[in-house]
Amino acid sequence: MTGECLVTEVDRRGERHLTVSPSAKPISAWGTVTAGQANYYWVRLEAVGLSQQPILCTRRARLKKLGQQVLVGDRVRVEEFDWQDYRGAIAAIAPRKTALDRPPVANVDQILLVFALEQPTLDPFQLSRFLVKAESTGIPVSLCLNKRDLITKAEAADWQQRLRQWGYDPVMVSLLQDEQTGLIEQLQHRITVVAGPSGVGKSSLINRLIPQGAVRTGAVSGKLGRGRHTTRHVELFELPGGGFVADTPGFNQPDITCDSDALGACFPELQGRLAEQRCQFSDCLHRDEPGCAVRGGWERYGHYLTLLAEVIQHQQSLEQRRDTETAEKVKIGEAGQIQHEPKLEAKKYRRISRRSRNQDLQELRYDLSDLDLSDIEDLDSLDDSVF
């Protein structure tokens, strides 16, 4: 946006904002990508005074040639405005602070895991798996437990104390009783990804926080005791007090793909024990190694061993796959059938060049010229390989 299009305003809190001058139209403006589908993206512009209606944008061909993909959550510069139809073109992408692969969201400030205390019943191991997956991203993790009204106060207190021993301070909410104490303040002025299993009330929670969002919701399956997948793609919803939340498709079994030596960093209580006392070996996996400082004595140690075995098996399968790809090559036959043939080792079956052979003969001639045959009593005892 050019300087002629902007004026500076100071609000009641003393903060400065850029505002569009009524006598000029902006040439370019920065905004946040709130949704994307196919090659089209919805962008919420940042400048105060512009329409709050999102702009429908396409990506410039130059960005596509450079291999720059636009993600939900990206801060982008929009040009070529069509203010009649609210359209534009994304010309540049600002550097990302963070980026998630699943779901594909950029510039995430925190991950909010939402679980239900009942319907479906909270499974400690499933919760551990989600927590480890979230911790492996390196993004701060918060925990929200929904359907507080379905359990007693004593049960809620037990879960609160139990999860604090895990290293988390969960926020318990009840949408039925309209209780979201402490959650709204935690989400403001941040980009938050809301994740968790299906049927725990993620979309209903966002609908309560942002009524105008109208996120699609569904009931929990009575036969399976799990939720039906109602969210199909990632979308950012703007909070009334500032900030965005992203509703993501629910899934019940996230894959743990981190390295075995990095798994321990995904357990806060394990890190707390290491802060008090270090293991004898720096590469300790906390199984049966001597001098381990964290083995046993904490609730999720069994979860850690189960996930560690899964991670090691995943690493071994990747190594076997790489070995197979290295040892075999794929060819397409005349009839279109796929054929696997062994790869020949490099240079092992290659014919020696004439130049290399002549160089070897030249070096052998020099070696023989330096040989004093008078010192050899029996020529027959000379190794034939010399000649």
C-alpha positions as semicolon CSV with decimal commas, in nm:
position;residue;x (nm);y (nm);z (nm)
1;M;0,000;0,000;0,000
2;T;0,149;0,339;-0,093
3;G;0,210;0,614;0,159
4;E;-0,051;0,838;-0,006
5;C;-0,323;0,585;0,078
6;L;-0,249;0,566;0,449
7;V;-0,303;0,790;0,745
8;T;-0,200;0,718;1,104
9;E;-0,454;0,701;1,383
10;V;-0,398;0,660;1,756
11;D;-0,661;0,469;1,952
12;R;-0,757;0,509;2,318
13;R;-0,480;0,273;2,429
14;G;-0,219;0,483;2,252
15;E;-0,155;0,225;1,977
16;R;-0,086;0,346;1,623
17;H;-0,279;0,201;1,331
18;L;-0,258;0,248;0,957
19;T;-0,591;0,361;0,812
20;V;-0,693;0,399;0,449
21;S;-0,747;0,757;0,343
22;P;-1,101;0,809;0,213
23;S;-0,971;0,993;-0,092
24;A;-0,749;0,711;-0,218
25;K;-0,769;0,341;-0,294
26;P;-0,486;0,108;-0,180
27;I;-0,251;-0,037;-0,439
28;S;-0,135;-0,321;-0,212
29;A;-0,202;-0,434;0,144
30;W;-0,090;-0,706;0,383
31;G;-0,328;-0,963;0,522
32;T;-0,365;-1,314;0,667
33;V;-0,480;-1,615;0,466
34;T;-0,784;-1,753;0,647
35;A;-0,885;-2,031;0,406
36;G;-0,773;-2,193;0,085
37;Q;-0,925;-2,429;-0,165
38;A;-0,777;-2,537;-0,498
39;N;-0,597;-2,226;-0,632
40;Y;-0,808;-1,968;-0,446
41;Y;-0,742;-1,813;-0,106
42;W;-0,944;-1,594;0,130
43;V;-0,737;-1,313;0,282
44;R;-0,832;-1,092;0,576
45;L;-0,664;-0,753;0,528
46;E;-0,487;-0,591;0,824
47;A;-0,516;-0,217;0,760
48;V;-0,783;-0,042;0,966
49;G;-1,042;0,120;0,742
50;L;-1,047;-0,148;0,475
51;S;-1,354;-0,363;0,437
52;Q;-1,372;-0,646;0,688
53;Q;-1,500;-0,871;0,413
54;P;-1,229;-1,122;0,309
55;I;-1,069;-1,078;-0,032
56;L;-1,076;-1,372;-0,273
57;C;-0,725;-1,405;-0,418
58;T;-0,526;-1,610;-0,660
59;R;-0,154;-1,680;-0,641
60;R;0,073;-1,502;-0,885
61;A;0,241;-1,730;-1,141
62;R;0,583;-1,605;-1,025
63;L;0,527;-1,756;-0,679
64;K;0,427;-2,085;-0,837
65;K;0,743;-2,091;-1,048
66;L;0,951;-2,025;-0,738
67;G;0,777;-2,316;-0,563
68;Q;0,629;-2,094;-0,289
69;Q;0,314;-2,256;-0,158
70;V;0,049;-2,048;0,015
71;L;-0,068;-2,191;0,349
72;V;-0,354;-2,096;0,574
73;G;-0,207;-1,858;0,831
74;D;0,045;-1,705;0,591
75;R;0,092;-1,329;0,602
76;V;0,073;-1,219;0,237
77;R;0,084;-0,901;0,031
78;V;-0,218;-0,857;-0,194
79;E;-0,213;-0,648;-0,515
80;E;-0,436;-0,578;-0,815
81;F;-0,748;-0,511;-0,610
82;D;-1,092;-0,531;-0,764
83;W;-1,296;-0,355;-0,496
84;Q;-1,622;-0,413;-0,675
85;D;-1,598;-0,794;-0,653
86;Y;-1,348;-0,802;-0,359
87;R;-1,076;-0,983;-0,549
88;G;-0,698;-0,957;-0,564
89;A;-0,371;-1,139;-0,630
90;I;-0,115;-1,264;-0,377
91;A;0,219;-1,116;-0,479
92;A;0,446;-1,200;-0,183
93;I;0,459;-1,423;0,124
94;A;0,620;-1,302;0,446
95;P;0,873;-1,534;0,619
96;R;0,699;-1,790;0,839
97;K;0,759;-1,821;1,212
98;T;0,633;-2,179;1,219
99;A;0,472;-2,425;0,978
100;L;0,277;-2,745;1,039
101;D;0,243;-3,024;0,785
102;R;-0,070;-3,178;0,930
103;P;-0,278;-2,970;0,935
104;P;-0,103;-2,736;0,687
105;V;-0,105;-2,408;0,884
106;A;0,164;-2,139;0,905
107;N;0,262;-1,896;1,184
108;V;0,094;-2,099;1,459
109;D;0,151;-1,958;1,808
110;Q;0,004;-2,248;2,006
111;I;-0,173;-2,583;1,973
112;L;-0,490;-2,632;2,175
113;L;-0,574;-2,999;2,225
114;V;-0,943;-3,051;2,299
115;F;-1,061;-3,375;2,462
116;A;-1,391;-3,478;2,616
117;L;-1,409;-3,604;2,971
118;E;-1,707;-3,822;2,875
119;Q;-1,891;-3,919;2,556
120;P;-1,641;-4,033;2,442
121;T;-1,463;-4,136;2,762
122;L;-1,118;-3,985;2,800
123;D;-0,852;-4,245;2,715
124;P;-0,517;-4,166;2,887
125;F;-0,304;-4,338;2,622
126;Q;-0,485;-4,165;2,335
127;L;-0,436;-3,836;2,517
128;S;-0,065;-3,914;2,557
129;R;-0,033;-3,988;2,186
130;F;-0,190;-3,654;2,093
131;L;0,025;-3,468;2,346
132;V;0,345;-3,629;2,216
133;K;0,249;-3,551;1,855
134;A;0,182;-3,187;1,947
135;E;0,502;-3,156;2,154
136;S;0,709;-3,294;1,864
137;T;0,625;-2,982;1,657
138;G;0,811;-2,754;1,901
139;I;0,504;-2,527;1,931
140;P;0,361;-2,450;2,279
141;V;0,081;-2,690;2,374
142;S;-0,230;-2,619;2,583
143;L;-0,497;-2,865;2,694
144;C;-0,874;-2,812;2,710
145;L;-1,112;-3,074;2,857
146;N;-1,469;-3,038;2,737
147;K;-1,803;-3,170;2,873
148;R;-1,719;-3,083;3,230
149;D;-2,088;-3,116;3,319
150;L;-2,084;-3,495;3,259
151;I;-1,853;-3,578;3,554
152;T;-1,854;-3,499;3,924
153;K;-1,644;-3,234;4,093
154;A;-1,431;-3,506;4,257
155;E;-1,360;-3,670;3,920
156;A;-1,271;-3,332;3,769
157;A;-1,031;-3,262;4,057
158;D;-0,866;-3,603;4,009
159;W;-0,809;-3,536;3,640
160;Q;-0,676;-3,189;3,719
161;Q;-0,421;-3,327;3,965
162;R;-0,330;-3,619;3,741
163;L;-0,259;-3,403;3,437
164;R;-0,056;-3,157;3,641
165;Q;0,175;-3,447;3,723
166;W;0,206;-3,496;3,347
167;G;0,320;-3,134;3,317
168;Y;-0,004;-2,972;3,196
169;D;-0,261;-2,739;3,353
170;P;-0,584;-2,816;3,162
171;V;-0,874;-2,576;3,122
172;M;-1,207;-2,751;3,186
173;V;-1,510;-2,615;3,003
174;S;-1,875;-2,701;2,957
175;L;-2,056;-2,577;2,648
176;L;-2,389;-2,690;2,790
177;Q;-2,345;-2,472;3,098
178;D;-2,172;-2,196;2,900
179;E;-1,845;-2,220;3,094
180;Q;-1,528;-2,113;2,908
181;T;-1,350;-1,945;3,196
182;G;-0,985;-1,875;3,123
183;L;-0,996;-2,006;2,767
184;I;-1,086;-1,686;2,579
185;E;-0,795;-1,490;2,734
186;Q;-0,559;-1,772;2,638
187;L;-0,660;-1,753;2,270
188;Q;-0,664;-1,378;2,208
189;H;-0,407;-1,215;1,980
190;R;-0,266;-1,552;1,873
191;I;-0,307;-1,804;1,593
192;T;-0,423;-2,123;1,763
193;V;-0,469;-2,463;1,602
194;V;-0,748;-2,659;1,768
195;A;-0,688;-3,033;1,740
196;G;-0,814;-3,354;1,896
197;P;-1,021;-3,666;1,828
198;S;-1,356;-3,657;1,652
199;G;-1,663;-3,593;1,860
200;V;-1,503;-3,407;2,151
201;G;-1,668;-3,075;2,061
202;K;-1,394;-2,880;1,879
203;S;-1,629;-2,728;1,623
204;S;-1,898;-2,662;1,887
205;L;-1,640;-2,484;2,101
206;I;-1,538;-2,259;1,811
207;N;-1,904;-2,187;1,736
208;R;-1,945;-2,072;2,097
209;L;-1,633;-1,853;2,079
210;I;-1,719;-1,718;1,733
211;P;-2,097;-1,738;1,672
212;Q;-2,066;-1,588;1,324
213;G;-1,827;-1,868;1,224
214;A;-2,105;-2,126;1,192
215;V;-1,872;-2,426;1,188
216;R;-2,044;-2,746;1,088
217;T;-2,099;-2,989;1,378
218;G;-2,217;-3,347;1,417
219;A;-2,330;-3,589;1,685
220;V;-2,122;-3,865;1,841
221;S;-2,181;-4,210;1,691
222;G;-2,373;-4,425;1,938
223;K;-2,236;-4,750;1,795
224;L;-1,865;-4,658;1,791
225;G;-1,863;-4,402;2,070
226;R;-1,663;-4,170;1,845
227;G;-1,737;-3,854;1,655
228;R;-1,821;-3,825;1,289
229;H;-1,579;-3,622;1,078
230;T;-1,754;-3,290;1,010
231;T;-1,455;-3,062;0,941
232;R;-1,316;-3,121;0,591
233;H;-1,045;-2,856;0,556
234;V;-0,846;-2,605;0,759
235;E;-0,992;-2,258;0,810
236;L;-0,904;-1,966;1,037
237;F;-1,183;-1,795;1,231
238;E;-1,123;-1,448;1,374
239;L;-1,190;-1,399;1,744
240;P;-1,394;-1,093;1,847
241;G;-1,113;-0,973;2,072
242;G;-0,835;-1,039;1,819
243;G;-0,653;-1,351;1,708
244;F;-0,748;-1,654;1,502
245;V;-0,841;-2,014;1,575
246;A;-0,812;-2,295;1,322
247;D;-1,055;-2,584;1,329
248;T;-0,889;-2,898;1,192
249;P;-1,025;-3,235;1,076
250;G;-1,048;-3,473;1,370
251;F;-0,853;-3,799;1,374
252;N;-0,822;-4,062;1,644
253;Q;-0,473;-4,209;1,590
254;P;-0,198;-3,957;1,506
255;D;0,130;-4,104;1,381
256;I;0,443;-4,056;1,593
257;T;0,728;-4,002;1,348
258;C;0,995;-3,831;1,558
259;D;1,337;-3,990;1,616
260;S;1,383;-4,226;1,909
261;D;1,637;-3,996;2,076
262;A;1,391;-3,702;2,049
263;L;1,090;-3,881;2,197
264;G;1,189;-3,804;2,557
265;A;1,168;-3,430;2,489
266;C;0,793;-3,475;2,424
267;F;0,729;-3,579;2,787
268;P;0,746;-3,279;3,026
269;E;0,766;-3,498;3,336
270;L;1,063;-3,688;3,190
271;Q;1,240;-3,359;3,120
272;G;1,170;-3,252;3,478
273;R;1,345;-3,562;3,610
274;L;1,644;-3,503;3,383
275;A;1,669;-3,147;3,514
276;E;1,720;-3,288;3,865
277;Q;1,955;-3,573;3,774
278;R;2,123;-3,665;3,446
279;C;2,152;-4,017;3,308
280;Q;2,489;-4,188;3,302
281;F;2,496;-4,199;2,920
282;S;2,404;-3,905;2,699
283;D;2,229;-4,132;2,443
284;C;2,020;-4,312;2,707
285;L;1,677;-4,420;2,577
286;H;1,553;-4,484;2,934
287;R;1,478;-4,853;2,883
288;D;1,731;-5,086;3,046
289;E;2,048;-4,876;3,025
290;P;2,261;-4,864;3,342
291;G;2,260;-4,539;3,534
292;C;1,924;-4,420;3,394
293;A;1,777;-4,142;3,607
294;V;1,417;-4,148;3,480
295;R;1,330;-4,517;3,438
296;G;1,000;-4,600;3,612
297;G;0,828;-4,418;3,894
298;W;0,599;-4,197;3,683
299;E;0,256;-4,273;3,538
300;R;0,328;-4,232;3,168
301;Y;0,646;-4,439;3,165
302;G;0,452;-4,730;3,011
303;H;0,318;-4,494;2,743
304;Y;0,674;-4,382;2,672
305;L;0,800;-4,741;2,625
306;T;0,510;-4,827;2,393
307;L;0,565;-4,521;2,176
308;L;0,943;-4,576;2,181
309;A;0,900;-4,928;2,041
310;E;0,668;-4,787;1,773
311;V;0,915;-4,514;1,678
312;I;1,207;-4,760;1,656
313;Q;1,003;-4,994;1,437
314;H;0,913;-4,701;1,212
315;Q;1,280;-4,605;1,178
316;Q;1,378;-4,962;1,092
317;S;1,108;-4,989;0,826
318;L;1,230;-4,664;0,667
319;E;1,587;-4,794;0,660
320;Q;1,476;-5,122;0,502
321;R;1,278;-4,930;0,242
322;R;1,579;-4,713;0,159
323;D;1,798;-5,024;0,129
324;T;1,545;-5,185;-0,105
325;E;1,522;-4,872;-0,319
326;T;1,902;-4,856;-0,334
327;A;1,941;-5,224;-0,429
328;E;1,667;-5,232;-0,695
329;K;1,570;-5,029;-0,997
330;V;1,226;-5,016;-1,154
331;K;1,175;-5,064;-1,528
332;I;0,858;-5,051;-1,738
333;G;0,821;-5,340;-1,983
334;E;0,685;-5,319;-2,335
335;A;0,340;-5,423;-2,214
336;G;0,348;-5,164;-1,937
337;Q;0,429;-5,410;-1,659
338;I;0,655;-5,295;-1,375
339;Q;0,979;-5,490;-1,338
340;H;1,222;-5,479;-1,046
341;E;1,587;-5,544;-1,134
342;P;1,892;-5,539;-0,908
343;K;2,117;-5,236;-0,937
344;L;2,481;-5,306;-1,022
345;E;2,734;-5,160;-0,786
346;A;2,900;-4,849;-0,920
347;K;3,228;-4,914;-1,112
348;K;3,239;-5,281;-1,011
349;Y;3,137;-5,410;-1,355
350;R;3,277;-5,119;-1,554
351;R;3,555;-5,201;-1,802
352;I;3,893;-5,046;-1,720
353;S;3,973;-4,770;-1,964
354;R;4,274;-4,792;-2,194
355;R;4,424;-4,482;-2,038
356;S;4,411;-4,632;-1,686
357;R;4,561;-4,958;-1,812
358;N;4,849;-4,775;-1,979
359;Q;4,912;-4,574;-1,663
360;D;4,932;-4,895;-1,457
361;L;5,180;-5,047;-1,706
362;Q;5,392;-4,731;-1,695
363;E;5,407;-4,740;-1,314
364;L;5,501;-5,111;-1,325
365;R;5,786;-5,034;-1,570
366;Y;5,924;-4,775;-1,330
367;D;5,910;-5,023;-1,043
368;L;6,102;-5,287;-1,244
369;S;6,368;-5,037;-1,349
370;D;6,448;-4,975;-0,981
371;L;6,470;-5,348;-0,904
372;D;6,828;-5,482;-0,857
373;L;6,820;-5,836;-0,997
374;S;7,176;-5,906;-0,874
375;D;7,046;-5,921;-0,517
376;I;6,808;-6,202;-0,606
377;E;6,969;-6,547;-0,586
378;D;6,689;-6,741;-0,745
379;L;6,486;-6,572;-1,020
380;D;6,236;-6,855;-1,011
381;S;6,142;-6,755;-0,658
382;L;6,038;-6,410;-0,782
383;D;5,663;-6,363;-0,768
384;D;5,507;-6,382;-1,112
385;S;5,272;-6,102;-1,023
386;V;5,561;-5,855;-1,044
387;F;5,571;-5,903;-1,417
